[in-house]
């Protein structure tokens, strides 16, 4: 298990945020987890608080995330690790987000726990 890290889960679904909080608790010792529900709140939060790991949904109210969003976030917090989180087709989107600076892409499906664990292990271990 990874030591304590500051995590921000940015997803408009209450249920997805709850599921992901539980998964993070399985892979990180005493995770410090915050949540946002839309892209503008996420950007504003990142301007105020230092975060180690951002789980960022692609489709959210007040703006969808795209590769330029990743670049913008990295100008705010250059050391943050950004993992995309989406029900959209990973095969179509993943490469563009990785090239923009994301560290991983978790597809919202039955394997998302395993995918999240792989990303966390690759980034923090």
MMTF fields as JSON, N, C-alpha, C and O atoms, coordinates in Angstrom:
{
  "mmtfVersion": "1.0.0",
  "mmtfProducer": "UNKNOWN",
  "numBonds": 499,
  "numAtoms": 500,
  "numGroups": 125,
  "numChains": 1,
  "numModels": 1,
  "chainsPerModel": [1],
  "groupsPerChain": [125],
  "chainIdList": ["A"],
  "bondAtomList": [4, 2, 8, 6, 12, 10, 16, 14, 20, 18, 24, 22, 28, 26, 32, 30, 36, 34, 40, 38, 44, 42, 48, 46, 52, 50, 56, 54, 60, 58, 64, 62, 68, 66, 72, 70, 76, 74, 80, 78, 84, 82, 88, 86, 92, 90, 96, 94, 100, 98, 104, 102, 108, 106, 112, 110, 116, 114, 120, 118, 124, 122, 128, 126, 132, 130, 136, 134, 140, 138, 144, 142, 148, 146, 152, 150, 156, 154, 160, 158, 164, 162, 168, 166, 172, 170, 176, 174, 180, 178, 184, 182, 188, 186, 192, 190, 196, 194, 200, 198, 204, 202, 208, 206, 212, 210, 216, 214, 220, 218, 224, 222, 228, 226, 232, 230, 236, 234, 240, 238, 244, 242, 248, 246, 252, 250, 256, 254, 260, 258, 264, 262, 268, 266, 272, 270, 276, 274, 280, 278, 284, 282, 288, 286, 292, 290, 296, 294, 300, 298, 304, 302, 308, 306, 312, 310, 316, 314, 320, 318, 324, 322, 328, 326, 332, 330, 336, 334, 340, 338, 344, 342, 348, 346, 352, 350, 356, 354, 360, 358, 364, 362, 368, 366, 372, 370, 376, 374, 380, 378, 384, 382, 388, 386, 392, 390, 396, 394, 400, 398, 404, 402, 408, 406, 412, 410, 416, 414, 420, 418, 424, 422, 428, 426, 432, 430, 436, 434, 440, 438, 444, 442, 448, 446, 452, 450, 456, 454, 460, 458, 464, 462, 468, 466, 472, 470, 476, 474, 480, 478, 484, 482, 488, 486, 492, 490, 496, 494],
  "bondOrderList": [1, 1, 1, 1, 1, 1, 1, 1, 1, 1, 1, 1, 1, 1, 1, 1, 1, 1, 1, 1, 1, 1, 1, 1, 1, 1, 1, 1, 1, 1, 1, 1, 1, 1, 1, 1, 1, 1, 1, 1, 1, 1, 1, 1, 1, 1, 1, 1, 1, 1, 1, 1, 1, 1, 1, 1, 1, 1, 1, 1, 1, 1, 1, 1, 1, 1, 1, 1, 1, 1, 1, 1, 1, 1, 1, 1, 1, 1, 1, 1, 1, 1, 1, 1, 1, 1, 1, 1, 1, 1, 1, 1, 1, 1, 1, 1, 1, 1, 1, 1, 1, 1, 1, 1, 1, 1, 1, 1, 1, 1, 1, 1, 1, 1, 1, 1, 1, 1, 1, 1, 1, 1, 1, 1],
  "groupList": [{"groupName": "UNK", "atomNameList": ["N", "CA", "C", "O"], "elementList": ["N", "C", "C", "O"], "formalChargeList": [0, 0, 0, 0], "bondAtomList": [1, 0, 2, 1, 3, 2], "bondOrderList": [1, 1, 2], "singleLetterCode": "X", "chemCompType": "L-PEPTIDE LINKING"}],
  "groupTypeList": [0, 0, 0, 0, 0, 0, 0, 0, 0, 0, 0, 0, 0, 0, 0, 0, 0, 0, 0, 0, 0, 0, 0, 0, 0, 0, 0, 0, 0, 0, 0, 0, 0, 0, 0, 0, 0, 0, 0, 0, 0, 0, 0, 0, 0, 0, 0, 0, 0, 0, 0, 0, 0, 0, 0, 0, 0, 0, 0, 0, 0, 0, 0, 0, 0, 0, 0, 0, 0, 0, 0, 0, 0, 0, 0, 0, 0, 0, 0, 0, 0, 0, 0, 0, 0, 0, 0, 0, 0, 0, 0, 0, 0, 0, 0, 0, 0, 0, 0, 0, 0, 0, 0, 0, 0, 0, 0, 0, 0, 0, 0, 0, 0, 0, 0, 0, 0, 0, 0, 0, 0, 0, 0, 0, 0],
  "groupIdList": [1, 2, 3, 4, 5, 6, 7, 8, 9, 10, 11, 12, 13, 14, 15, 16, 17, 18, 19, 20, 21, 22, 23, 24, 25, 26, 27, 28, 29, 30, 31, 32, 33, 34, 35, 36, 37, 38, 39, 40, 41, 42, 43, 44, 45, 46, 47, 48, 49, 50, 51, 52, 53, 54, 55, 56, 57, 58, 59, 60, 61, 62, 63, 64, 65, 66, 67, 68, 69, 70, 71, 72, 73, 74, 75, 76, 77, 78, 79, 80, 81, 82, 83, 84, 85, 86, 87, 88, 89, 90, 91, 92, 93, 94, 95, 96, 97, 98, 99, 100, 101, 102, 103, 104, 105, 106, 107, 108, 109, 110, 111, 112, 113, 114, 115, 116, 117, 118, 119, 120, 121, 122, 123, 124, 125],
  "secStructList": [7, 5, 7, 7, 7, 3, 3, 3, 3, 3, 7, 1, 7, 2, 2, 2, 2, 2, 2, 2, 2, 2, 2, 2, 2, 2, 2, 5, 6, 6, 7, 3, 3, 3, 3, 3, 1, 5, 2, 2, 2, 2, 2, 2, 2, 2, 2, 2, 1, 7, 7, 1, 3, 3, 3, 3, 3, 1, 1, 7, 5, 6, 7, 7, 7, 7, 2, 2, 2, 2, 2, 2, 2, 2, 2, 2, 7, 6, 6, 7, 3, 3, 3, 3, 3, 3, 1, 1, 7, 2, 2, 2, 2, 2, 2, 2, 2, 2, 2, 2, 6, 7, 7, 3, 3, 3, 3, 1, 1, 6, 6, 2, 2, 2, 2, 2, 2, 2, 2, 2, 2, 2, 2, 2, 7],
  "xCoordList": [0.827, 0.0, 0.861, 1.941, 0.373, 1.057, 0.797, -0.257, 1.765, 1.579, 0.57, 0.108, 0.241, -0.775, -0.469, 0.644, -1.47, -1.367, -2.641, -3.704, -2.517, -3.679, -4.307, -3.658, -5.57, -6.287, -7.483, -8.176, -7.714, -8.933, -9.671, -9.124, -10.922, -11.775, -12.718, -13.541, -12.599, -13.43, -14.376, -13.992, -15.612, -16.62, -17.99, -18.233, -18.887, -20.215, -21.146, -22.205, -20.796, -21.641, -21.299, -20.175, -22.284, -22.089, -21.691, -20.811, -22.344, -22.067, -20.642, -19.955, -20.195, -18.829, -17.8, -16.801, -18.04, -17.096, -17.04, -15.962, -18.182, -18.222, -17.476, -16.68, -17.729, -17.053, -15.545, -14.779, -15.121, -13.69, -13.035, -11.891, -13.729, -13.188, -12.917, -11.883, -13.847, -13.651, -12.47, -11.689, -12.341, -11.211, -9.886, -8.923, -9.834, -8.598, -8.216, -7.034, -9.201, -8.938, -8.31, -7.615, -8.555, -7.94, -6.477, -5.701, -6.089, -4.759, -3.818, -2.617, -4.359, -3.561, -3.788, -4.93, -2.705, -2.831, -3.304, -2.659, -4.412, -4.975, -5.02, -4.41, -5.73, -5.789, -6.512, -7.488, -6.021, -6.662, -7.441, -6.864, -8.752, -9.548, -10.496, -11.237, -10.446, -11.388, -12.166, -11.783, -13.265, -14.119, -14.581, -14.802, -14.723, -15.389, -16.356, -16.211, -17.363, -18.429, -18.425, -19.17, -17.596, -17.552, -16.159, -15.344, -15.908, -14.568, -14.147, -13.0, -15.041, -14.646, -14.318, -13.365, -15.087, -14.759, -13.427, -12.667, -13.154, -11.896, -10.706, -9.736, -10.782, -9.69, -9.514, -8.387, -10.608, -10.522, -9.925, -9.119, -10.307, -9.763, -8.251, -7.502, -7.812, -6.389, -5.574, -4.373, -6.206, -5.515, -5.302, -4.443, -6.085, -6.023, -5.311, -4.674, -5.412, -4.911, -3.925, -4.155, -2.844, -1.875, -2.379, -2.772, -2.363, -2.882, -1.785, -1.046, -1.692, -0.729, -1.299, -0.59, -2.598, -3.205, -4.616, -5.436, -4.893, -6.213, -6.825, -6.251, -7.99, -8.781, -9.825, -10.742, -9.692, -10.455, -11.397, -10.961, -12.69, -13.697, -13.61, -13.263, -13.921, -13.868, -15.138, -15.06, -16.304, -17.578, -18.201, -18.688, -18.175, -18.744, -19.476, -19.249, -20.36, -21.022, -20.002, -18.914, -20.351, -19.531, -18.204, -17.194, -18.212, -17.046, -16.5, -16.328, -16.232, -15.616, -14.102, -13.554, -13.437, -11.981, -11.464, -12.065, -10.351, -9.703, -8.191, -7.761, -7.392, -5.938, -5.466, -4.509, -6.109, -5.729, -6.004, -5.291, -7.028, -7.316, -6.138, -5.76, -5.568, -4.42, -3.255, -2.611, -2.996, -1.9, -2.155, -1.229, -3.398, -3.748, -3.509, -2.928, -3.954, -3.778, -2.291, -1.87, -1.509, -0.076, 0.642, 1.701, 0.097, 0.685, 0.357, 1.128, -0.784, -1.181, -0.377, 0.149, -0.291, 0.42, 1.303, 0.859, 2.53, 3.396, 3.682, 3.974, 3.606, 3.955, 2.751, 2.918, 1.563, 0.363, 0.338, 0.774, -0.17, -0.359, -1.835, -2.695, -2.13, -3.512, -3.854, -3.168, -4.925, -5.431, -6.827, -7.709, -7.023, -8.331, -9.269, -8.844, -10.564, -11.584, -12.814, -13.393, -13.22, -14.308, -15.025, -14.467, -16.269, -17.034, -16.846, -17.284, -16.188, -15.895, -14.89, -14.21, -14.793, -13.92, -12.447, -11.904, -11.822, -10.424, -9.516, -8.595, -9.767, -8.901, -8.863, -7.853, -9.952, -10.005, -9.354, -8.882, -9.325, -8.935, -7.61, -6.938, -7.237, -6.123, -4.836, -4.214, -4.424, -3.132, -3.032, -1.998, -4.093, -4.071, -3.897, -3.166, -4.565, -4.45, -3.065, -2.5, -2.524, -1.184, -0.14, 0.781, -0.28, 0.653, 0.574, 1.558, -0.602, -0.771, -0.205, -0.04, 0.094, 0.704, -0.017, 0.449, -1.14, -1.816, -0.952, -0.175, -1.088, -0.283, -1.032, -0.443, -2.329, -3.112, -4.524, -4.941, -5.256, -6.638, -7.407, -7.096, -8.401, -9.23, -10.593, -11.303, -10.939, -12.241, -13.278, -13.034, -14.434, -15.52, -16.161, -17.052, -15.683, -16.223, -15.936, -15.486, -16.189, -16.017, -14.554, -14.28, -13.623, -12.194, -11.569, -10.347, -12.393, -11.814, -11.012, -10.076, -11.343, -10.54, -9.133, -8.159, -9.027, -7.711, -6.935, -5.732, -7.617, -6.957, -6.438, -5.321, -7.246, -6.826, -5.615, -4.671, -5.639, -4.52, -3.236, -2.17, -3.328, -2.151, -1.591, -0.376, -2.469, -1.998, -1.329, -0.241, -1.966, -1.393, -0.033, 0.925, 0.043, 1.317, 2.406, 3.563, 2.048, 3.048, 3.535, 4.674, 2.686, 3.032, 3.719, 4.633, 3.294, 3.758, 4.646, 5.128, 4.876, 5.747, 7.037, 7.874],
  "yCoordList": [-1.202, 0.0, 1.252, 1.285, 2.253, 3.53, 4.365, 4.25, 5.2, 6.067, 7.163, 7.295, 7.935, 8.972, 9.931, 10.44, 10.153, 11.135, 11.971, 11.512, 13.203, 14.084, 13.847, 14.0, 13.473, 13.071, 13.984, 14.347, 14.351, 15.057, 14.2, 13.84, 13.879, 13.157, 14.182, 14.775, 14.389, 15.346, 14.568, 14.116, 14.418, 13.665, 14.177, 14.436, 14.326, 14.86, 13.826, 14.2, 12.564, 11.509, 11.248, 10.867, 11.457, 11.176, 9.713, 9.407, 8.82, 7.4, 7.05, 6.286, 7.604, 7.328, 7.847, 7.179, 9.032, 9.562, 8.65, 8.406, 8.153, 7.252, 5.949, 5.487, 5.368, 4.123, 4.341, 3.523, 5.432, 5.679, 5.974, 5.578, 6.648, 6.873, 5.539, 5.358, 4.622, 3.297, 2.569, 1.924, 2.671, 2.022, 2.642, 1.925, 3.969, 4.619, 4.141, 3.947, 3.949, 3.501, 2.106, 1.755, 1.317, -0.012, 0.051, -0.849, 1.114, 1.174, 2.196, 2.186, 3.076, 4.148, 4.149, 4.096, 4.21, 4.285, 5.689, 6.678, 5.77, 7.049, 8.116, 9.175, 7.857, 8.877, 10.127, 10.051, 11.265, 12.547, 12.908, 13.425, 12.637, 12.742, 13.94, 14.129, 14.739, 15.837, 15.546, 14.686, 16.272, 16.031, 17.345, 18.338, 17.325, 18.403, 17.766, 16.602, 18.567, 18.032, 18.564, 18.07, 19.567, 20.12, 20.675, 20.821, 20.978, 21.38, 22.724, 22.872, 23.706, 25.017, 24.946, 25.585, 24.182, 24.008, 23.284, 23.572, 22.348, 21.606, 22.538, 22.509, 23.353, 24.3, 25.274, 25.54, 25.803, 26.742, 26.073, 26.683, 24.841, 24.104, 23.936, 24.125, 23.581, 23.358, 24.641, 24.59, 25.775, 27.056, 27.37, 28.182, 26.725, 26.993, 25.91, 26.21, 24.664, 23.531, 22.694, 22.419, 22.302, 21.421, 19.978, 19.511, 19.287, 17.921, 17.042, 17.486, 15.796, 14.851, 14.127, 13.886, 13.779, 12.916, 13.406, 13.557, 13.653, 14.09, 13.001, 12.604, 12.523, 11.609, 12.483, 12.977, 12.678, 13.682, 13.055, 12.442, 13.217, 12.77, 13.638, 14.817, 13.059, 13.821, 14.626, 15.813, 14.014, 14.693, 15.158, 14.357, 16.488, 17.073, 18.359, 18.955, 18.781, 20.072, 21.216, 21.099, 22.283, 23.495, 23.228, 23.865, 22.284, 22.062, 20.657, 20.108, 20.084, 18.766, 18.918, 19.92, 17.922, 17.892, 17.458, 16.616, 18.041, 17.665, 17.781, 18.196, 17.431, 17.532, 18.931, 19.046, 19.984, 21.332, 21.545, 22.3, 20.886, 20.959, 20.403, 20.96, 19.313, 18.708, 19.692, 19.882, 20.308, 21.281, 22.468, 22.952, 22.934, 24.051, 23.669, 24.443, 22.487, 22.037, 21.909, 22.261, 21.418, 21.266, 22.609, 22.681, 23.672, 24.995, 25.5, 26.26, 25.077, 25.469, 24.668, 25.224, 23.348, 22.454, 21.496, 20.411, 21.893, 21.099, 19.677, 18.806, 19.424, 18.101, 17.176, 16.021, 17.659, 16.844, 15.67, 15.798, 14.539, 13.362, 13.32, 13.246, 13.365, 13.417, 12.105, 11.657, 11.504, 10.273, 10.551, 10.985, 10.304, 10.505, 9.38, 8.255, 9.721, 8.795, 9.008, 10.095, 7.981, 8.22, 6.947, 5.85, 7.131, 6.074, 6.109, 5.203, 7.163, 7.267, 6.204, 5.633, 5.938, 4.894, 5.234, 6.153, 4.49, 4.7, 4.62, 5.425, 3.664, 3.465, 4.685, 4.939, 5.439, 6.628, 7.848, 8.74, 7.895, 9.117, 9.055, 10.075, 7.889, 7.759, 8.409, 9.163, 8.146, 8.633, 10.156, 10.695, 10.859, 12.327, 12.871, 13.84, 12.251, 12.707, 12.392, 13.2, 11.232, 10.888, 11.827, 12.253, 12.15, 13.082, 14.476, 15.215, 14.839, 16.146, 16.178, 17.251, 14.991, 14.95, 14.119, 14.031, 13.503, 12.618, 11.385, 10.989, 10.776, 9.6, 8.289, 7.211, 8.384, 7.17, 7.48, 8.636, 6.411, 6.541, 5.352, 4.204, 5.616, 4.568, 4.608, 5.612, 3.507, 3.357, 3.021, 2.173, 3.686, 3.367, 2.061, 2.042, 0.974, -0.346, -1.286, -0.846, -2.553, -3.524, -3.72, -4.321, -3.236, -3.388, -2.113, -2.036, -1.102, 0.188, 0.124, 0.905, -0.774, -0.917, -1.385, -0.832, -2.404, -2.905, -1.844, -1.684, -1.121, -0.068, 1.036, 1.52, 1.438, 2.485, 2.025, 2.79, 0.789, 0.266, 0.276, 0.624, -0.098, -0.098, 1.305, 1.497, 2.29, 3.669, 4.15, 4.723, 3.924, 4.359, 3.707, 4.371, 2.406, 1.703, 2.231, 2.35, 2.545, 3.035, 4.443, 4.803, 5.223, 6.612, 6.758, 7.571, 5.987, 6.213, 5.114, 5.245, 4.052, 2.99, 2.862, 2.017],
  "zCoordList": [0.0, 0.0, 0.0, 0.589, -0.656, -0.765, 0.493, 1.118, 0.852, 2.008, 1.696, 0.563, 2.702, 2.577, 1.422, 1.288, 0.612, -0.465, -0.476, -0.057, -0.961, -1.09, -2.454, -3.489, -2.438, -3.645, -3.854, -2.904, -5.105, -5.481, -6.5, -7.542, -6.182, -7.118, -7.74, -7.043, -9.044, -9.774, -10.678, -11.757, -10.225, -10.973, -10.567, -9.388, -11.533, -11.226, -10.592, -10.087, -10.602, -10.045, -8.575, -8.248, -7.694, -6.273, -6.066, -5.261, -6.798, -6.631, -7.077, -6.4, -8.209, -8.67, -7.672, -7.406, -7.12, -6.124, -4.9, -4.359, -4.467, -3.319, -3.616, -2.798, -4.77, -5.165, -5.218, -4.708, -5.828, -5.975, -4.615, -4.391, -3.723, -2.379, -1.692, -1.05, -1.832, -1.225, -1.858, -1.16, -3.171, -3.84, -3.411, -3.138, -3.35, -2.903, -1.504, -1.219, -0.633, 0.731, 0.759, 1.712, -0.282, -0.379, -0.803, -0.483, -1.526, -2.14, -1.513, -1.785, -0.678, -0.088, 1.425, 1.882, 2.201, 3.646, 4.021, 3.675, 4.716, 5.184, 4.091, 4.244, 2.993, 1.934, 2.414, 3.16, 1.978, 2.264, 0.999, 0.042, 0.992, -0.229, -0.172, 0.793, -1.233, -1.434, -2.706, -3.499, -2.893, -4.051, -4.672, -3.978, -6.003, -6.729, -7.717, -8.089, -8.142, -8.992, -10.41, -11.256, -10.688, -12.043, -12.312, -11.401, -13.569, -13.978, -13.401, -12.978, -13.372, -12.853, -11.364, -10.917, -10.588, -9.17, -9.0, -8.075, -9.895, -9.838, -10.066, -9.309, -11.097, -11.39, -10.23, -9.811, -9.714, -8.589, -7.354, -6.651, -7.088, -5.953, -6.099, -5.141, -7.301, -7.541, -7.432, -7.166, -7.631, -7.45, -5.972, -5.626, -5.093, -3.657, -2.853, -1.844, -3.285, -2.511, -3.327, -4.505, -2.696, -3.338, -3.252, -2.183, -4.381, -4.48, -5.104, -5.983, -4.637, -5.202, -6.416, -7.394, -6.346, -7.364, -7.667, -6.762, -8.94, -9.386, -10.25, -11.264, -9.846, -10.668, -11.347, -10.691, -12.656, -13.387, -14.405, -15.379, -14.164, -15.119, -16.372, -16.294, -17.508, -18.752, -18.972, -19.291, -18.81, -19.07, -17.765, -16.967, -17.562, -16.346, -16.691, -17.744, -15.788, -15.986, -16.016, -15.453, -16.655, -16.749, -17.452, -17.152, -18.386, -19.213, -19.131, -18.042, -20.272, -20.346, -20.307, -20.768, -19.757, -19.732, -21.101, -21.769, -21.5, -22.752, -22.535, -21.458, -23.513, -23.302, -22.886, -22.12, -23.37, -22.942, -21.455, -20.794, -20.93, -19.497, -18.701, -17.67, -19.178, -18.501, -18.479, -17.447, -19.611, -19.69, -18.757, -18.106, -18.688, -17.796, -16.334, -15.573, -15.949, -14.571, -14.241, -13.139, -15.169, -14.925, -14.813, -14.189, -15.399, -15.178, -13.777, -13.191, -13.241, -11.878, -10.852, -9.888, -11.076, -10.168, -10.984, -11.359, -11.253, -12.133, -11.655, -12.474, -10.349, -9.824, -9.639, -9.248, -9.909, -9.704, -10.684, -11.828, -10.23, -11.084, -11.456, -10.579, -12.744, -13.232, -13.91, -14.829, -13.438, -14.045, -14.584, -13.843, -15.852, -16.461, -16.029, -15.768, -15.961, -15.477, -16.338, -16.337, -17.074, -18.017, -18.428, -18.401, -18.806, -19.446, -20.955, -21.664, -21.445, -22.876, -23.28, -22.428, -24.558, -25.073, -24.84, -25.454, -23.958, -23.604, -24.827, -24.968, -25.703, -26.871, -27.777, -28.433, -27.82, -28.676, -28.033, -28.737, -26.696, -26.004, -25.252, -25.095, -24.795, -23.857, -24.348, -23.599, -25.561, -26.052, -26.016, -25.621, -26.423, -26.414, -24.998, -24.792, -24.019, -22.639, -22.068, -21.331, -22.401, -21.927, -22.52, -21.823, -23.801, -24.437, -23.828, -23.834, -23.3, -22.665, -21.249, -20.668, -20.688, -19.367, -18.329, -17.192, -18.676, -17.729, -17.488, -18.356, -16.305, -15.962, -16.17, -16.083, -16.443, -16.633, -17.066, -17.128, -17.367, -17.824, -17.257, -17.575, -16.425, -15.843, -16.514, -16.459, -17.142, -17.793, -16.722, -15.864, -16.771, -15.84, -16.291, -17.141, -15.698, -16.01, -14.846, -13.787, -15.033, -13.951, -13.557, -12.518, -14.351, -14.05, -13.487, -13.357, -13.149, -12.769, -11.474, -11.306, -10.557, -9.347, -9.664, -9.155, -10.504, -10.906, -11.673, -11.47, -12.549, -13.331, -12.428, -12.613, -11.448, -10.519, -9.716, -9.521, -9.252, -8.481, -9.319, -8.81, -10.578, -11.454, -11.616, -11.575, -11.8, -11.964, -10.687, -10.736, -9.55, -8.27, -8.043, -7.647, -8.295, -8.104, -9.032, -8.626, -10.263, -11.207, -10.85, -11.15, -10.221, -9.913, -8.558, -8.414, -7.574, -6.199, -5.637, -4.512, -6.367, -5.837, -6.627, -6.308]
}
